Amino acid sequence: MKILGIGNAIVDVICKVEDDFISKNGLTKGTMKLIFDESEFKSLMSNLKIEKTVSGGSVANSIVGLSQLGNEVGFIGKVSDDELGEKYEDGLKKENVKYFYEKKKEEIPTGTCLILVTPDSERTMCTFLGIAGKVNEKDVSSEAIKKSEIILLEGYLWDEGEPKKAFEKAISSANKVAMSLSDQFCVDRHKPHFLELVKNKLDITFANEQEIMSLIDAKNFDDVKIFAKSLDKILVVTRGEKGAVAINGEEIVTCGVKQGLKIVDLTGAGDLFAAGFLHGYVNKMSLKDSLEKGTEMSSKVIQQIGARI
């Protein structure tokens, strides 16, 4: 198997809202807020019109993108044996993703992410992790990991306790490890751990400009380049309108954004970017071509609703 993803198995529920909905509910536009109370989550959703429901989760979106590009891929993520869990598993199987998890009836439901899309196409997420946040080392198959060329992890998965043990087991069994830093709040919560991972455990790190600058307390992007060169591993940074950059030791390549796109929804842009880049990497494409493939995939997904092409 080329790539195995391990992440939060979340069903995405996509709704269009006005900007005042974001401010009225005390949310920060463009970020992800974790909601721990199921009733609070249901109350937030109660008056919204659902545009689309789809199997999601950051790494799962990347894995589906990789499958669509013709790679043999798998995914590990925890769902409950409920209606959404059923939908989740079916969604992966339809996309030819091998699902390495046997669902069972849990006390907590399958995780759900409410994706609020404002008129400027920005997305703000509210996530009720449900059983997805309870992934543990027993859920992670060392055999599946060892048979994969590379594993892809998400920063969202990192949490103290059981998920952290699952994460560490995955890294210790892996041939190569890629990880997305996921979200600036996520970086700020786990900064020392993430910095240690980036420096010592990861072969490829995906981040946006805000996340990587926050991680290393950079004053400008030159600081990021200096840090990346010292790593001697691959760092891939998306920079919004400035395009993207990949750094591997002394090699620095850039790629601009595609022009003339009709942007509808930014959900999944980073996930599909990672899919395109990893497709290039596992198929022995150059750093430049891998970066361009990432840009091409993210350009496609932002011209439609949802995080799957």
C-alpha positions in Angstrom: 0.0 0.0 0.0 1.3 3.5 -0.9 -0.2 5.6 1.9 -2.2 4.9 5.1 -3.9 7.8 6.8 -4.7 7.9 10.5 -7.1 10.7 11.6 -10.3 11.8 13.1 -13.3 10.0 11.3 -15.7 12.9 11.1 -18.9 13.3 9.1 -18.9 16.8 7.5 -22.2 18.7 7.6 -21.9 21.8 5.3 -24.2 24.8 5.8 -24.1 28.3 4.2 -24.4 31.2 6.8 -24.1 35.0 6.9 -21.2 36.6 8.6 -23.4 37.7 11.6 -24.0 34.0 12.4 -20.3 33.6 13.1 -20.0 36.6 15.4 -23.4 36.0 17.2 -22.1 32.5 18.1 -18.7 33.7 19.4 -16.8 31.9 16.6 -13.5 33.0 15.0 -13.8 33.0 11.2 -11.6 30.6 9.4 -10.7 28.5 12.4 -11.9 25.2 14.0 -13.6 25.2 17.4 -14.0 21.9 19.4 -17.3 21.5 21.1 -17.4 19.0 23.9 -21.1 19.2 24.8 -23.4 17.3 22.4 -26.4 19.4 23.3 -24.5 22.6 22.6 -23.6 21.2 19.2 -27.1 20.1 18.4 -28.4 23.6 19.4 -25.9 25.3 17.0 -27.1 23.1 14.1 -30.9 23.4 15.0 -31.8 26.3 12.7 -29.4 25.7 9.8 -30.2 24.4 6.3 -27.8 21.6 5.4 -26.3 21.9 1.9 -24.4 18.6 2.0 -23.3 15.7 4.2 -20.1 13.8 3.4 -17.5 11.6 5.1 -14.8 13.9 6.2 -11.9 14.5 8.5 -8.7 16.2 7.3 -6.6 13.1 6.6 -9.5 11.1 5.3 -10.1 13.9 2.7 -6.4 13.7 1.7 -6.6 9.9 1.4 -9.7 10.0 -0.8 -7.9 12.5 -3.1 -4.9 10.1 -3.3 -7.2 7.2 -4.2 -8.8 9.3 -6.9 -5.3 9.9 -8.3 -4.9 6.1 -8.6 -2.9 5.3 -5.5 -3.6 2.3 -3.3 -4.5 3.8 0.1 -6.1 3.0 3.5 -7.5 4.8 6.5 -7.8 4.2 10.3 -10.3 6.3 12.2 -12.9 5.5 14.9 -16.7 5.6 14.3 -19.6 4.2 16.2 -22.0 1.6 14.7 -24.7 4.2 14.2 -26.3 5.9 11.1 -23.4 8.4 10.6 -20.8 5.7 11.2 -22.5 3.6 8.5 -22.5 6.6 6.1 -18.8 7.2 6.9 -17.7 3.7 6.1 -19.7 3.6 2.9 -18.3 6.9 1.8 -14.7 5.6 2.1 -15.5 2.2 0.4 -17.1 4.0 -2.6 -13.8 5.8 -3.0 -11.7 2.6 -3.0 -10.2 3.4 0.4 -9.4 0.3 2.5 -10.9 1.0 6.0 -8.8 -0.6 8.7 -11.4 -0.3 11.6 -14.2 -2.6 12.8 -17.0 -0.3 14.1 -19.0 -1.3 17.1 -21.8 0.2 19.1 -20.3 3.0 21.3 -21.8 5.1 24.1 -20.6 8.2 22.2 -21.8 8.9 18.6 -19.8 9.2 15.5 -18.0 12.5 15.2 -19.5 15.4 13.3 -18.0 18.6 11.9 -20.3 21.5 11.2 -18.7 23.5 8.4 -20.1 27.1 8.1 -19.4 28.7 4.8 -19.8 32.5 4.7 -20.4 34.6 1.5 -16.6 35.1 1.1 -16.2 31.3 0.7 -14.3 31.1 4.0 -15.1 28.2 6.2 -15.4 28.1 10.0 -15.7 24.7 11.6 -17.3 23.5 14.8 -16.4 19.9 15.6 -18.0 17.5 18.0 -15.4 14.8 18.0 -17.6 12.1 19.4 -16.0 8.7 19.4 -13.4 9.9 16.8 -11.5 11.6 19.7 -11.3 8.3 21.6 -9.0 6.5 19.2 -6.4 4.5 21.1 -3.4 2.3 20.4 -5.5 -0.9 20.0 -7.3 0.8 17.1 -4.1 1.3 15.2 -2.9 -1.7 13.2 0.9 -2.0 13.2 0.7 -4.5 10.4 -1.2 -2.1 8.1 1.3 0.7 9.0 4.4 -1.5 8.2 2.9 -2.4 4.8 2.6 1.3 3.9 5.3 3.3 2.2 4.3 6.3 4.3 1.7 7.2 6.9 -0.2 10.5 7.0 -1.3 12.0 10.4 -3.2 15.1 11.4 -2.4 17.5 14.2 -6.1 17.4 15.1 -5.5 13.9 16.3 -2.9 14.8 18.8 -4.2 14.9 22.3 -3.0 13.8 25.7 -4.0 10.3 26.8 -5.2 7.5 24.4 -4.9 9.5 21.1 -1.3 10.4 21.9 -0.4 6.8 22.5 -2.1 5.8 19.2 -0.1 8.5 17.5 3.2 7.4 19.0 2.5 3.7 18.2 1.8 4.7 14.5 5.1 6.7 14.3 7.2 4.0 15.9 5.9 1.4 13.4 6.1 3.6 10.2 8.5 3.5 7.3 8.0 7.2 6.7 5.7 9.8 8.4 4.0 12.9 7.0 1.8 15.1 9.1 -0.4 18.2 8.7 -0.2 20.8 11.5 -4.0 21.2 10.9 -4.9 24.5 12.6 -3.2 27.4 14.3 -5.1 26.9 17.6 -4.0 23.2 17.4 -0.4 24.4 17.0 -0.7 26.8 19.9 -2.2 24.1 22.2 0.6 21.5 21.4 3.6 23.7 20.5 6.4 21.9 22.3 5.2 18.5 21.2 4.7 19.6 17.6 8.1 21.2 17.4 9.7 18.0 18.6 7.8 16.0 16.0 8.7 18.3 13.2 12.4 18.3 14.1 12.8 14.6 15.0 10.0 12.4 13.8 8.4 13.6 10.6 9.7 13.2 7.1 7.2 15.6 5.6 5.4 18.4 7.4 2.4 20.3 5.9 1.5 23.7 7.3 0.0 27.0 6.3 2.1 30.2 6.8 0.3 31.1 10.1 0.8 27.7 11.6 4.5 27.3 10.9 5.3 30.9 11.9 3.4 30.3 15.2 5.2 27.0 15.7 8.7 28.5 15.5 7.8 32.0 16.7 9.0 33.4 13.4 9.1 37.2 12.8 9.0 36.8 9.0 9.0 34.1 6.3 12.8 34.2 6.0 12.9 32.7 9.5 10.8 29.8 8.2 13.3 29.2 5.4 16.2 29.1 7.7 14.4 26.7 10.1 13.4 24.4 7.2 17.0 24.3 5.8 18.3 23.2 9.2 15.8 20.3 9.3 17.0 18.4 6.3 13.4 17.1 5.9 10.6 18.3 3.7 8.5 21.2 4.8 5.6 22.2 2.6 3.9 25.6 3.3 0.8 27.0 1.7 0.7 30.8 1.7 -2.7 31.8 0.4 -2.5 34.2 -2.5 1.3 33.9 -2.4 1.1 30.3 -3.5 3.1 27.5 -1.9 6.7 26.6 -1.1 8.4 23.3 -0.5 11.8 23.2 1.2 14.1 20.2 1.4 17.5 21.1 2.8 19.0 23.6 0.3 16.3 23.0 -2.3 13.5 25.6 -2.3 10.8 25.5 -4.9 7.7 27.7 -5.2 4.4 27.5 -7.1 1.9 30.3 -7.6 -1.8 30.1 -7.3 -4.0 29.4 -10.3 -5.7 32.5 -11.7 -9.3 33.0 -12.8 -10.8 30.4 -10.5 -14.4 30.7 -9.3 -13.9 30.1 -5.6 -17.0 28.6 -3.9 -15.8 27.0 -0.7 -12.3 26.7 0.8 -13.1 23.5 2.7 -10.6 20.8 2.0 -8.1 23.1 0.2 -5.2 22.1 2.4 -6.3 18.4 2.5 -6.4 18.1 -1.3 -3.1 20.1 -1.5 -1.5 17.4 0.7 -3.0 14.7 -1.5 -1.5 16.1 -4.6 1.9 16.7 -3.1 2.0 13.2 -1.6 0.9 11.7 -4.9 4.0 13.3 -6.5 6.2 12.2 -3.6 5.2 8.5 -3.6 5.4 8.3 -7.4 8.9 9.7 -7.5 8.1 13.1 -9.0 10.3 16.1 -8.4 9.7 18.5 -5.5 8.5 21.1 -8.0 6.1 18.8 -9.8 4.8 17.5 -6.5 4.1 21.1 -5.4 2.3 21.8 -8.7 0.2 18.7 -8.3 -0.8 19.9 -4.8 -1.8 23.3 -6.2 -3.8 21.7 -9.0 -5.8 19.5 -6.6 -6.5 22.3 -4.1 -7.6 24.5 -7.1 -10.2 21.9 -8.1 -11.7 21.4 -4.7 -12.3 25.1 -3.9 -14.5 25.5 -7.0 -17.2 23.3 -5.4 -19.0 22.7 -2.1 -17.3 20.3 0.2 -13.8 18.7 0.7 -14.1 15.9 -1.9 -13.6 16.2 -5.6 
